[in-house]
Amino acid sequence: MADAKDYDNSQEESSTLGGLHPPEKGSASAESRTKADRSPNKKIAALKKPVVNTKKGAGEYVERSSGPVGLDVGTSHIVAAQNNRNYVNSVQDLNAFFTVPNAKFAKNILSQKEIKFYENAHEYYIIGYSAQSFANMFNVNTRRPMKDGFLSPKEDVGLNVITAIVESLVHEPKNPGEILCFSIPGEPFGGTGSVVYHESVVKGFLEGLGYKPISINEGMATVLSELSDEDYTGIGISMGGGMCNICLSYLSFPVVTFSIQTAGDYIDEMVGKTVGEPAARIKAIKEEELDLSTNSTDRVSKALHIFYDEVVLKLLDSLRRVIISTDKIPKISTPIPIVLSGGTAMPKGCKDKFETMLKAIDMPMEISEVRLAEDPLNTTAKGALIMAMTEAEV
């Protein structure tokens, strides 16, 4: 893992990020502008810095920056990103919790070990990666505040858990009303869940922390993070745990946004049921061993291939159907790229599988390439940071 001090010592301080503004009326089109005119704003280019990522563990000191915040509120992880001189400081924690009985002796031990938790009248709620450690010791699964991209209706303490995790990742603002941009999902394609409710509740607790929260679609955050050289024109797809979020953007304007509630968690659950293994074990195999570029050699690998195919096919089919059914698509004269981000897109061969299956789909627009985001796990938080810094400059 890169060390933050190395970047500070080896590079001069970069400028902060400026605003994203659409072309003024009468300006040259994107196609006719010169290469120099089309190059990103210098302040935007500053966000092409390396990302220094830290996992927030028990008793671990994590350097936190000040200023605008980009926040990825995902089903599996919560990631906070801030601009810190010559790099983007990214801190993540597991979006999960584990409960233990409320006892004074236990509280003392948890406090001594600097394990993050909060309490109510009957239980202690251990949160983040610490929760995963406890669950592994007891050979049970952690509980999650979110399911399929939204606040879980089965966990009435879910918002309290998310609030506690966020407070451990970012400072309170120095001045009330500082900008924090947080990710929200797109409306589910053929699924369930209310984006309006989810967005409103998350915005409410962020306001309670003293921030001025602004939401950004998760797919659009991928576009902002990865497609500056293409004038923010293309398709951003964030393949996470609970959802795949999709955004078709034209010159930084989100034209189409939606999601499918079939993603990494679905793969883990279905493979687990198929081969008779816990979903947590399948998840570990998927993240550490899976190679989608080679033929499967065992039951688990074969099942992972099958359900990855199902997810990618459903994603591509829904994208085709949404584009065909909308009348908002602008006339784009050149092929556009697709960028994949998120943990579910990371196994070796996933991009190639996506590209191969895309060729079999009669997509209503021409695609120039499929590429993997430079830093898939931090893409959404970095895109949200770009928006936060843009809003802070206005």
C-alpha positions as CSV (number, residue, x, y, z in Angstrom):
1,M,0.0,0.0,0.0
2,A,1.3,3.4,-0.9
3,D,2.3,5.7,2.0
4,A,0.9,9.1,2.2
5,K,4.1,10.8,3.4
6,D,5.9,9.5,0.3
7,Y,3.6,11.5,-1.9
8,D,3.9,14.6,0.2
9,N,7.7,14.5,0.2
10,S,8.2,13.7,-3.5
11,Q,5.7,16.1,-5.1
12,E,4.8,19.7,-4.9
13,E,1.3,20.7,-3.7
14,S,-1.3,20.5,-6.5
15,S,-4.2,22.9,-7.1
16,T,-7.7,22.1,-5.9
17,L,-10.5,21.0,-8.1
18,G,-12.7,23.5,-10.0
19,G,-16.2,23.3,-11.3
20,L,-17.7,21.2,-14.1
21,H,-19.6,23.5,-16.4
22,P,-21.4,22.7,-19.7
23,P,-20.3,24.6,-22.8
24,E,-21.7,28.1,-23.2
25,K,-24.2,28.7,-26.0
26,G,-22.4,29.4,-29.2
27,S,-19.3,27.5,-28.2
28,A,-17.7,24.9,-30.5
29,S,-19.1,21.4,-30.3
30,A,-17.1,18.7,-28.5
31,E,-16.2,17.1,-31.8
32,S,-14.7,20.3,-33.3
33,R,-12.8,21.5,-30.3
34,T,-9.0,21.3,-30.4
35,K,-7.2,18.8,-28.2
36,A,-6.0,21.6,-25.9
37,D,-9.6,22.9,-25.6
38,R,-10.9,19.5,-24.7
39,S,-8.3,18.8,-22.1
40,P,-9.7,18.7,-18.5
41,N,-9.6,21.8,-16.4
42,K,-6.3,22.0,-14.5
43,K,-8.1,21.8,-11.3
44,I,-10.0,18.7,-12.4
45,A,-6.7,17.2,-13.6
46,A,-5.4,17.5,-10.0
47,L,-7.8,14.7,-9.1
48,K,-5.7,12.4,-11.4
49,K,-3.5,12.0,-8.4
50,P,-2.8,8.6,-6.8
51,V,-5.3,7.3,-4.3
52,V,-3.9,6.3,-0.9
53,N,-6.4,3.9,0.5
54,T,-6.6,2.7,4.1
55,K,-8.9,0.1,5.7
56,K,-10.2,1.2,9.1
57,G,-9.4,-1.5,11.5
58,A,-9.7,-1.8,15.3
59,G,-7.2,0.3,17.1
60,E,-5.7,1.6,13.9
61,Y,-5.0,5.3,13.4
62,V,-6.2,6.6,10.1
63,E,-5.1,10.0,8.9
64,R,-8.1,12.1,7.9
65,S,-8.1,15.2,5.8
66,S,-10.3,18.3,5.9
67,G,-12.4,20.0,3.2
68,P,-15.0,18.6,0.9
69,V,-15.8,14.9,1.2
70,G,-16.8,12.3,-1.3
71,L,-18.7,9.4,0.3
72,D,-19.6,6.1,-1.2
73,V,-22.4,4.5,0.8
74,G,-22.4,1.0,-0.5
75,T,-24.1,-2.2,0.5
76,S,-20.7,-3.9,1.3
77,H,-18.4,-1.0,2.2
78,I,-18.5,2.7,3.0
79,V,-15.6,4.7,1.5
80,A,-14.7,8.4,2.2
81,A,-12.4,10.4,0.0
82,Q,-10.8,13.8,0.5
83,N,-8.2,15.8,-1.3
84,N,-4.9,15.8,0.6
85,R,-2.2,17.8,-1.2
86,N,-0.6,15.4,-3.8
87,Y,-3.0,12.4,-3.4
88,V,-6.5,11.5,-2.7
89,N,-6.9,10.2,0.8
90,S,-9.4,7.3,0.8
91,V,-10.6,5.5,4.0
92,Q,-12.9,2.5,3.9
93,D,-14.7,0.3,6.4
94,L,-17.0,-2.6,6.1
95,N,-20.7,-1.7,6.2
96,A,-21.6,-4.4,8.7
97,F,-22.2,-4.9,12.4
98,F,-22.2,-7.6,15.1
99,T,-24.0,-7.6,18.4
100,V,-22.8,-8.8,21.8
101,P,-24.6,-8.6,25.2
102,N,-24.4,-5.3,27.1
103,A,-22.0,-5.8,30.0
104,K,-19.7,-3.2,31.7
105,F,-16.7,-5.6,31.7
106,A,-17.1,-6.2,27.9
107,K,-17.4,-2.4,27.4
108,N,-14.1,-1.9,29.1
109,I,-12.3,-4.5,27.0
110,L,-13.8,-3.1,23.8
111,S,-12.7,0.4,24.7
112,Q,-9.2,-0.8,25.6
113,K,-8.8,-2.5,22.3
114,E,-10.2,0.6,20.5
115,I,-12.8,-1.5,18.8
116,K,-15.5,0.8,17.3
117,F,-19.0,0.2,18.8
118,Y,-22.0,1.9,20.1
119,E,-24.5,0.7,22.7
120,N,-28.2,0.7,23.5
121,A,-29.9,-0.6,26.6
122,H,-29.3,-4.3,25.8
123,E,-26.5,-4.8,23.3
124,Y,-23.2,-3.4,22.0
125,Y,-23.1,-3.0,18.3
126,I,-19.6,-3.7,17.0
127,I,-19.2,-2.1,13.5
128,G,-17.0,-2.3,10.4
129,Y,-14.1,-4.7,10.0
130,S,-14.2,-5.4,13.7
131,A,-17.6,-6.9,13.3
132,Q,-16.3,-9.3,10.7
133,S,-13.5,-10.4,13.0
134,F,-16.1,-11.2,15.8
135,A,-18.4,-13.0,13.3
136,N,-15.5,-15.1,12.1
137,M,-14.6,-16.1,15.7
138,F,-18.2,-17.2,16.4
139,N,-18.5,-18.8,12.9
140,V,-21.6,-16.7,12.0
141,N,-22.4,-14.0,9.4
142,T,-22.3,-10.3,10.2
143,R,-25.5,-8.3,9.9
144,R,-25.8,-5.5,7.3
145,P,-27.5,-2.1,7.5
146,M,-28.2,-2.2,3.7
147,K,-29.6,-4.8,1.3
148,D,-29.7,-4.6,-2.5
149,G,-28.4,-1.0,-2.4
150,F,-30.9,0.4,0.0
151,L,-31.4,0.7,3.8
152,S,-32.5,-2.8,4.9
153,P,-36.1,-2.9,6.1
154,K,-35.1,-5.8,8.4
155,E,-32.5,-3.8,10.4
156,D,-34.1,-0.9,12.4
157,V,-30.6,0.0,13.7
158,G,-29.1,0.2,10.2
159,L,-29.0,4.0,10.0
160,N,-27.4,4.2,13.4
161,V,-24.7,1.8,12.3
162,I,-24.0,3.7,9.1
163,T,-23.8,7.0,11.0
164,A,-21.3,5.5,13.4
165,I,-19.2,4.2,10.6
166,V,-19.2,7.5,8.7
167,E,-18.3,9.4,11.9
168,S,-15.2,7.1,12.2
169,L,-14.1,7.9,8.6
170,V,-14.5,11.6,8.4
171,H,-13.9,14.6,10.6
172,E,-16.8,16.8,11.7
173,P,-16.7,19.9,9.5
174,K,-14.7,22.8,10.8
175,N,-17.6,25.1,9.7
176,P,-21.2,24.1,9.5
177,G,-22.4,23.6,6.0
178,E,-19.2,22.2,4.4
179,I,-19.9,20.1,1.3
180,L,-20.2,16.3,1.4
181,C,-21.3,14.5,-1.8
182,F,-22.7,11.0,-1.2
183,S,-23.6,8.3,-3.6
184,I,-27.2,7.1,-4.2
185,P,-28.4,4.2,-6.4
186,G,-30.4,4.5,-9.6
187,E,-34.0,3.5,-9.7
188,P,-34.1,-0.3,-9.8
189,F,-35.0,-1.9,-13.2
190,G,-37.7,-4.4,-12.4
191,G,-36.6,-4.4,-8.7
192,T,-37.8,-2.9,-5.4
193,G,-36.7,-0.1,-3.1
194,S,-37.3,3.6,-2.9
195,V,-34.4,5.9,-4.0
196,V,-36.4,8.9,-2.7
197,Y,-36.7,7.5,0.8
198,H,-33.1,6.2,0.9
199,E,-31.7,9.5,-0.3
200,S,-33.8,11.6,2.1
201,V,-32.8,9.5,5.2
202,V,-29.1,9.5,4.4
203,K,-29.1,13.2,3.7
204,G,-30.9,13.8,7.0
205,F,-28.2,12.1,9.2
206,L,-25.4,13.8,7.2
207,E,-27.0,17.2,7.9
208,G,-27.1,16.2,11.5
209,L,-23.3,15.8,11.4
210,G,-23.0,19.4,10.2
211,Y,-22.5,18.9,6.5
212,K,-24.3,20.2,3.5
213,P,-25.0,16.9,1.7
214,I,-25.4,16.6,-2.0
215,S,-26.3,13.3,-3.7
216,I,-24.8,11.9,-6.9
217,N,-25.9,8.8,-8.8
218,E,-23.3,6.1,-8.4
219,G,-22.9,5.4,-12.1
220,M,-22.4,9.1,-12.7
221,A,-19.7,9.2,-10.0
222,T,-17.9,6.6,-12.1
223,V,-18.2,8.8,-15.2
224,L,-16.8,11.8,-13.3
225,S,-13.9,9.8,-12.0
226,E,-12.9,8.0,-15.2
227,L,-14.1,9.9,-18.3
228,S,-12.6,13.3,-18.1
229,D,-10.6,12.7,-21.3
230,E,-13.9,11.9,-23.1
231,D,-15.6,15.1,-22.0
232,Y,-17.6,13.0,-19.5
233,T,-19.4,11.2,-22.3
234,G,-19.9,7.5,-22.0
235,I,-21.4,4.8,-19.8
236,G,-20.3,4.3,-16.2
237,I,-21.2,1.0,-14.5
238,S,-20.5,0.4,-10.9
239,M,-20.7,-3.3,-10.1
240,G,-21.1,-3.5,-6.3
241,G,-22.3,-5.9,-3.7
242,G,-26.0,-5.1,-3.7
243,M,-26.5,-3.5,-7.1
244,C,-25.1,-2.7,-10.5
245,N,-25.6,1.0,-11.1
246,I,-25.6,2.3,-14.7
247,C,-25.3,5.9,-16.0
248,L,-25.2,7.1,-19.6
249,S,-23.7,10.5,-19.6
250,Y,-23.3,13.2,-22.3
251,L,-20.9,16.1,-21.7
252,S,-21.3,15.5,-17.9
253,F,-25.1,15.4,-18.1
254,P,-26.6,12.2,-16.8
255,V,-29.0,11.2,-19.6
256,V,-30.0,7.7,-18.3
257,T,-29.6,6.3,-14.8
258,F,-30.9,3.1,-13.4
259,S,-29.8,0.0,-11.4
260,I,-30.3,-3.7,-11.3
261,Q,-30.5,-5.5,-7.9
262,T,-28.4,-8.4,-9.2
263,A,-24.7,-8.1,-8.3
264,G,-21.9,-9.5,-6.1
265,D,-24.1,-10.5,-3.2
266,Y,-26.5,-12.4,-5.5
267,I,-23.5,-14.3,-7.0
268,D,-22.3,-15.3,-3.6
269,E,-25.7,-16.4,-2.4
270,M,-26.6,-18.4,-5.5
271,V,-23.3,-20.1,-5.7
272,G,-23.4,-20.9,-2.0
273,K,-26.9,-22.5,-2.4
274,T,-25.7,-24.4,-5.4
275,V,-22.6,-26.0,-3.9
276,G,-23.8,-26.1,-0.3
277,E,-21.3,-23.6,1.1
278,P,-21.7,-20.4,3.1
279,A,-22.0,-17.2,1.1
280,A,-19.1,-15.7,3.1
281,R,-16.8,-18.5,1.9
282,I,-17.9,-18.1,-1.7
283,K,-17.2,-14.3,-1.4
284,A,-13.7,-15.0,-0.2
285,I,-13.0,-17.4,-3.0
286,K,-14.4,-14.9,-5.6
287,E,-12.3,-12.1,-4.3
288,E,-9.0,-14.0,-3.8
289,E,-9.0,-16.9,-6.4
290,L,-11.5,-16.4,-9.2
291,D,-10.2,-16.1,-12.7
292,L,-12.9,-15.7,-15.2
293,S,-10.5,-15.8,-18.1
294,T,-9.9,-19.6,-17.6
295,N,-12.1,-22.6,-17.8
296,S,-13.6,-23.7,-14.5
297,T,-12.0,-26.8,-12.9
298,D,-14.2,-27.4,-9.8
299,R,-17.8,-27.0,-8.7
300,V,-17.4,-23.6,-7.0
301,S,-15.5,-22.1,-9.9
302,K,-18.0,-23.4,-12.4
303,A,-20.9,-22.0,-10.5
304,L,-19.1,-18.6,-10.2
305,H,-18.7,-18.6,-14.0
306,I,-22.4,-19.4,-14.5
307,F,-23.7,-16.7,-12.2
308,Y,-21.3,-14.1,-13.4
309,D,-22.6,-14.8,-16.9
310,E,-26.2,-14.3,-15.6
311,V,-25.4,-11.0,-13.9
312,V,-23.5,-9.6,-17.0
313,L,-26.2,-10.7,-19.4
314,K,-29.0,-9.2,-17.2
315,L,-27.0,-6.0,-17.0
316,L,-26.4,-5.7,-20.7
317,D,-30.0,-6.7,-21.6
318,S,-31.4,-4.1,-19.2
319,L,-29.1,-1.4,-20.6
320,R,-30.2,-2.2,-24.2
321,R,-33.9,-2.1,-23.2
322,V,-33.6,1.2,-21.2
323,I,-31.8,2.9,-24.1
324,I,-34.3,1.7,-26.6
325,S,-37.3,2.8,-24.5
326,T,-36.2,6.4,-23.7
327,D,-36.5,9.4,-25.9
328,K,-33.8,11.3,-24.1
329,I,-30.8,9.9,-25.9
330,P,-28.8,12.6,-27.7
331,K,-27.3,12.1,-31.1
332,I,-23.7,11.1,-30.4
333,S,-21.6,11.1,-33.6
334,T,-18.8,8.9,-32.3
335,P,-18.6,5.6,-30.4
336,I,-18.6,5.9,-26.6
337,P,-16.7,4.0,-23.9
338,I,-18.0,1.8,-21.1
339,V,-16.1,1.9,-17.8
340,L,-16.6,-0.8,-15.2
341,S,-15.9,-0.1,-11.5
342,G,-16.7,-1.7,-8.1
343,G,-15.5,-4.9,-6.4
344,T,-17.6,-7.3,-8.5
345,A,-15.8,-6.1,-11.6
346,M,-12.4,-6.8,-10.2
347,P,-11.9,-10.6,-10.7
348,K,-9.4,-11.3,-13.5
349,G,-11.2,-11.7,-16.8
350,C,-14.4,-9.9,-15.8
351,K,-13.8,-7.1,-18.3
352,D,-13.1,-9.5,-21.1
353,K,-16.2,-11.5,-20.3
354,F,-18.3,-8.3,-20.3
355,E,-16.7,-7.3,-23.6
356,T,-17.4,-10.7,-25.2
357,M,-21.0,-10.8,-24.1
358,L,-21.5,-7.2,-25.3
359,K,-20.7,-8.2,-28.8
360,A,-23.7,-10.6,-28.8
361,I,-26.1,-7.8,-27.8
362,D,-27.7,-5.6,-30.4
363,M,-26.8,-2.4,-28.5
364,P,-28.6,0.7,-30.1
365,M,-25.4,2.8,-29.9
366,E,-21.8,2.1,-30.9
367,I,-19.3,1.3,-28.1
368,S,-15.7,2.2,-28.6
369,E,-14.2,0.1,-25.8
370,V,-14.8,-1.5,-22.4
371,R,-12.3,-0.8,-19.8
372,L,-11.8,-1.3,-16.0
373,A,-11.6,1.7,-13.8
374,E,-8.1,2.6,-12.6
375,D,-9.0,2.0,-9.0
376,P,-12.3,0.1,-9.0
377,L,-12.9,0.1,-5.2
378,N,-12.4,3.8,-4.8
379,T,-14.0,5.0,-8.1
380,T,-17.4,6.0,-6.6
381,A,-15.9,7.9,-3.7
382,K,-13.4,9.7,-5.9
383,G,-16.2,10.7,-8.4
384,A,-18.3,12.0,-5.4
385,L,-15.3,14.0,-4.2
386,I,-15.0,15.6,-7.7
387,M,-18.6,16.7,-7.4
388,A,-18.1,17.9,-3.8
389,M,-15.1,20.0,-4.7
390,T,-16.9,21.4,-7.7
391,E,-19.8,22.5,-5.5
392,A,-17.5,24.0,-2.9
393,E,-15.9,26.2,-5.6
394,V,-19.2,27.7,-6.7
